[in-house]
Amino acid sequence: MRTRIKFWSDREIRAAFDKRGGKYKGILQQLMMERDYAYKRQIRYFVNEDIDKFMRRLS
């Protein structure tokens, strides 16, 4: 069974850069940009899933 992912806003992601998020800053910025350009709902879901994985590591 899949766990539900949390949608992280751009503001929350940028705030995490200050707390231990520096090493993931590049990839998280890339994923935020990909999310903005994703035109299909399924692609946006997979990008949000990746963002959630990184953000869970930081928290």
C-alpha positions, 0 to 999 in steps of 0.5 A: 500500500502506498503512503500518501505524499505531502504537497510541499509549496515552493515557500516551504522548500526554500525555507528548508534550504537554511536547515540542512537543505543545502546539499539538496538545494540544486536537485530541489530547485530543479524539481520545482522548475520541472513541476512548474513546466509539467503539463500532465497530471501524472508527471506532476504527481511523480515530481511531487513524489520526488520532492516529498522524498527529499523533504522527508529526509530533511525533516 
